[in-house]
Amino acid sequence: MAATTTPRFWRDPQLPFIEMRSIEDGRRVCYSRHAHKVFSIGAITAGRSTYLHEQGQHTVGTGTVVMMNPGAVHACNPIDDAPWSYIMMYVDAAWLGGIQQACEGREPKGFRPIAALHSRCPALFDGLLALHAALLDPTLEVLAKHEAAIGFFMVMQQALGGAEATAHKPNPRVERAAAYIDAHFTQGITLEQICRAANLSEGYLIRAFQQRYHMTPHAYVVNRRVQHAQAQLRAGAAIAEIAQQAGFADQAHLQRAFKKHLAATPGQYQR
């Protein structure tokens, strides 16, 4: 049977802290630069791809595990139409923070960003594939799947050590600009409104916002709308209603943005 270019999604309401996607043939699957609210980890199961992470670019191949902290702008895309396949997991950062605390024996302080961007550690790669298979196994009880998830992320924490990503130096006015977008992204926001909320000039805002978030303010708005649409799709809302409620011009506009960010249609994601 030929490999399919259609992405496969998995989620279980009894395990709300984790979601998965996989694709057998990624040659036609291209992403624009985007970010997630959750921690993302994936494995290249065949071939090679280009891995863009914020301002860096890497070539990753079979056996590589890639990691993206919440908010990190990234994209993985094919190289010269060469076949490649992968699996991805999207993990609630607060839940993962609890695993980190258990491994390190420290007081609860929330999720600590991971310093590593990618790894060739065999235990990490094999463990991620084993967890993927366990979560898809219809014969396994939810308790067994939950334990498998905890076990893998404990292995991940140990394999990567205590390395923590360097925190961005805060710029309160740029943070205010992002907060304004977060509060109003379903509306038709203007650059003037964002500048007024942050008390910044247009030129400074564009430059400083890209330095901090690796996106323009408009790209950040669209990314937040797609994130919102994902949540509504998981809840079973109608696609046409989501498009209007999330701030897209129409359903076709949502479809285009969603496919750019997730290389899947809203219908594929919801199913």
C-alpha positions as CSV (number, residue, x, y, z in Angstrom):
1,M,0.0,0.0,0.0
2,A,1.4,3.4,-1.0
3,A,2.2,5.9,1.8
4,T,-0.4,8.6,2.2
5,T,0.2,12.3,2.4
6,T,-2.9,12.7,4.6
7,P,-2.0,13.6,8.2
8,R,-3.4,11.3,11.0
9,F,-4.4,12.9,14.3
10,W,-5.0,11.2,17.6
11,R,-6.4,12.5,20.9
12,D,-8.3,11.0,23.8
13,P,-10.5,13.0,26.1
14,Q,-9.3,10.8,29.0
15,L,-5.7,11.9,28.3
16,P,-6.3,15.6,27.6
17,F,-2.7,16.6,28.2
18,I,-1.4,15.0,25.0
19,E,-2.2,15.0,21.3
20,M,-0.5,13.3,18.3
21,R,-0.1,13.6,14.6
22,S,1.8,11.5,12.1
23,I,2.3,11.4,8.3
24,E,3.7,8.7,6.1
25,D,4.7,10.8,3.1
26,G,5.7,14.4,3.9
27,R,6.8,15.4,0.4
28,R,3.7,17.5,-0.1
29,V,3.3,18.7,3.5
30,C,4.7,22.2,3.9
31,Y,4.3,24.5,6.9
32,S,4.7,28.2,7.3
33,R,6.5,29.4,10.4
34,H,4.2,28.9,13.4
35,A,4.2,28.3,17.2
36,H,2.1,26.3,19.7
37,K,1.0,27.0,23.2
38,V,2.2,23.5,24.2
39,F,5.5,21.6,24.3
40,S,6.1,19.8,21.0
41,I,8.3,16.8,20.4
42,G,8.6,14.7,17.2
43,A,10.6,11.9,15.6
44,I,11.8,11.7,12.0
45,T,10.9,8.1,11.1
46,A,12.3,8.1,7.5
47,G,14.1,10.5,5.2
48,R,15.3,14.0,5.9
49,S,13.8,17.4,6.3
50,T,14.7,21.1,7.0
51,Y,14.0,22.1,10.5
52,L,13.6,25.8,11.1
53,H,13.7,26.9,14.7
54,E,13.3,30.6,15.4
55,Q,16.4,32.1,13.7
56,G,18.3,28.8,13.1
57,Q,18.0,26.2,10.3
58,H,19.0,22.5,10.6
59,T,18.9,19.4,8.4
60,V,17.4,16.5,10.4
61,G,17.0,12.8,9.3
62,T,15.9,9.4,10.4
63,G,16.5,8.8,14.1
64,T,16.4,12.5,15.1
65,V,14.0,13.8,17.8
66,V,13.1,17.5,17.5
67,M,11.8,19.6,20.4
68,M,10.0,22.9,20.5
69,N,9.2,24.8,23.7
70,P,5.8,26.6,24.0
71,G,5.8,29.7,21.8
72,A,9.0,28.7,19.8
73,V,8.5,29.6,16.1
74,H,9.4,26.6,13.9
75,A,8.6,24.6,10.8
76,C,9.7,21.3,9.3
77,N,9.6,20.9,5.5
78,P,10.7,18.5,2.8
79,I,14.0,18.7,1.0
80,D,13.9,18.6,-2.8
81,D,10.8,16.5,-2.9
82,A,12.6,13.7,-1.1
83,P,10.3,11.3,0.9
84,W,10.2,11.7,4.7
85,S,7.9,10.7,7.5
86,Y,7.5,11.7,11.1
87,I,5.4,11.6,14.2
88,M,4.7,14.6,16.5
89,M,3.3,14.9,20.0
90,Y,1.9,18.1,21.6
91,V,2.1,18.0,25.4
92,D,0.5,20.4,27.9
93,A,3.3,22.3,29.5
94,A,1.8,22.4,33.0
95,W,1.5,18.6,33.0
96,L,5.0,18.2,31.7
97,G,6.2,20.6,34.4
98,G,4.9,18.2,37.0
99,I,7.0,15.4,35.5
100,Q,10.1,17.7,35.6
101,Q,9.5,18.4,39.2
102,A,9.1,14.7,40.1
103,C,12.4,13.9,38.3
104,E,14.3,16.8,39.9
105,G,12.8,16.6,43.4
106,R,12.1,20.3,43.5
107,E,9.2,22.5,44.5
108,P,6.5,23.1,41.9
109,K,7.5,26.0,39.7
110,G,5.9,25.1,36.5
111,F,7.4,24.0,33.2
112,R,11.1,24.7,32.6
113,P,11.9,25.2,28.9
114,I,14.2,22.6,27.3
115,A,17.5,23.8,26.0
116,A,17.9,21.0,23.3
117,L,16.4,21.7,19.9
118,H,17.1,18.2,18.6
119,S,18.7,14.9,19.7
120,R,20.1,11.7,18.2
121,C,19.7,9.8,21.5
122,P,18.5,6.2,20.6
123,A,16.7,5.9,23.9
124,L,14.7,9.1,23.2
125,F,13.9,8.1,19.6
126,D,12.9,4.5,20.4
127,G,11.0,5.6,23.5
128,L,9.0,8.2,21.5
129,L,8.0,5.6,18.9
130,A,7.1,3.1,21.6
131,L,4.8,5.7,23.3
132,H,3.2,6.6,19.9
133,A,2.4,2.9,19.4
134,A,1.1,2.5,22.9
135,L,-1.3,5.5,22.6
136,L,-2.6,4.2,19.3
137,D,-3.1,0.6,20.7
138,P,-6.9,0.0,21.1
139,T,-6.3,-2.9,23.4
140,L,-4.4,-0.9,26.0
141,E,-6.4,0.6,28.9
142,V,-6.2,4.3,29.6
143,L,-4.2,3.7,32.8
144,A,-1.5,1.8,30.8
145,K,-1.3,4.6,28.3
146,H,-1.1,7.3,31.0
147,E,1.7,5.4,32.7
148,A,3.5,5.0,29.3
149,A,3.4,8.8,28.8
150,I,4.8,9.5,32.2
151,G,7.5,6.9,31.8
152,F,8.6,8.4,28.4
153,F,8.8,12.0,29.6
154,M,10.8,10.9,32.6
155,V,13.2,9.3,30.2
156,M,13.3,12.5,28.2
157,Q,14.0,14.6,31.2
158,Q,16.9,12.3,32.3
159,A,18.3,12.0,28.7
160,L,18.4,15.8,28.3
161,G,19.7,16.5,31.7
162,G,18.8,19.6,33.6
163,A,19.6,21.9,30.7
164,E,17.3,24.8,30.6
165,A,16.7,27.2,27.7
166,T,17.9,30.7,28.1
167,A,15.0,32.9,28.9
168,H,14.2,35.9,26.6
169,K,15.1,39.2,28.1
170,P,11.8,40.8,28.8
171,N,10.7,44.0,27.1
172,P,7.6,45.1,29.0
173,R,6.2,47.2,26.1
174,V,6.6,44.4,23.6
175,E,5.0,42.0,26.1
176,R,2.1,44.5,26.3
177,A,1.8,44.4,22.5
178,A,1.6,40.6,22.6
179,A,-0.9,40.7,25.5
180,Y,-3.1,43.1,23.5
181,I,-3.1,40.7,20.6
182,D,-3.9,37.8,22.9
183,A,-6.9,39.7,24.2
184,H,-8.2,40.9,20.8
185,F,-7.1,38.5,18.1
186,T,-10.6,37.6,17.2
187,Q,-11.2,41.2,16.1
188,G,-9.9,43.2,13.3
189,I,-6.8,44.6,15.0
190,T,-4.9,47.6,13.5
191,L,-1.2,48.3,13.9
192,E,-2.2,51.7,15.4
193,Q,-4.1,49.9,18.1
194,I,-1.3,47.6,19.0
195,C,1.2,50.6,19.1
196,R,-1.1,52.6,21.3
197,A,-1.5,49.7,23.7
198,A,2.3,49.2,23.9
199,N,3.2,52.9,23.7
200,L,5.6,52.2,20.8
201,S,6.2,53.6,17.4
202,E,5.3,51.5,14.4
203,G,8.9,51.0,13.3
204,Y,10.1,50.1,16.8
205,L,7.2,47.7,17.4
206,I,7.8,45.7,14.2
207,R,11.5,45.4,14.8
208,A,11.3,44.6,18.5
209,F,8.3,42.2,18.1
210,Q,10.1,40.2,15.5
211,Q,13.2,40.0,17.7
212,R,11.1,38.7,20.6
213,Y,8.6,36.4,18.9
214,H,10.2,35.7,15.5
215,M,7.0,36.8,13.8
216,T,5.4,40.0,12.7
217,P,2.4,41.2,14.7
218,H,0.1,40.1,11.9
219,A,1.7,36.6,11.7
220,Y,1.2,36.4,15.5
221,V,-2.5,37.3,15.2
222,V,-3.1,34.6,12.6
223,N,-1.2,32.1,14.7
224,R,-3.4,32.9,17.7
225,R,-6.5,32.5,15.5
226,V,-5.3,29.1,14.3
227,Q,-4.6,28.0,17.9
228,H,-8.1,29.1,18.9
229,A,-9.6,27.3,16.0
230,Q,-7.8,24.1,17.0
231,A,-9.3,24.3,20.5
232,Q,-12.8,24.8,19.1
233,L,-12.4,22.0,16.6
234,R,-11.4,19.6,19.5
235,A,-14.6,20.7,21.2
236,G,-16.6,19.7,18.2
237,A,-17.7,23.1,17.0
238,A,-18.8,23.6,13.4
239,I,-16.1,24.8,11.1
240,A,-18.1,27.7,9.6
241,E,-19.0,29.0,13.1
242,I,-15.3,28.7,14.2
243,A,-14.2,30.8,11.2
244,Q,-16.5,33.6,12.1
245,Q,-15.8,33.4,15.8
246,A,-12.0,33.2,15.5
247,G,-11.8,36.4,13.4
248,F,-11.3,34.9,9.9
249,A,-13.1,36.5,7.0
250,D,-14.8,33.3,6.1
251,Q,-14.4,29.5,6.1
252,A,-12.1,29.6,3.1
253,H,-9.8,32.0,4.9
254,L,-9.7,29.7,7.9
255,Q,-9.0,26.7,5.6
256,R,-6.0,28.5,4.0
257,A,-4.5,29.6,7.3
258,F,-5.0,26.3,9.0
259,K,-3.4,24.4,6.2
260,K,-0.4,26.7,6.2
261,H,0.2,26.2,9.9
262,L,-0.7,22.6,10.4
263,A,-0.5,21.1,6.8
264,A,-4.0,19.8,7.3
265,T,-7.5,21.0,6.7
266,P,-9.8,21.8,9.7
267,G,-11.9,18.8,8.7
268,Q,-9.0,16.4,8.8
269,Y,-7.9,17.8,12.2
270,Q,-11.4,17.5,13.7
271,R,-11.8,13.9,12.5
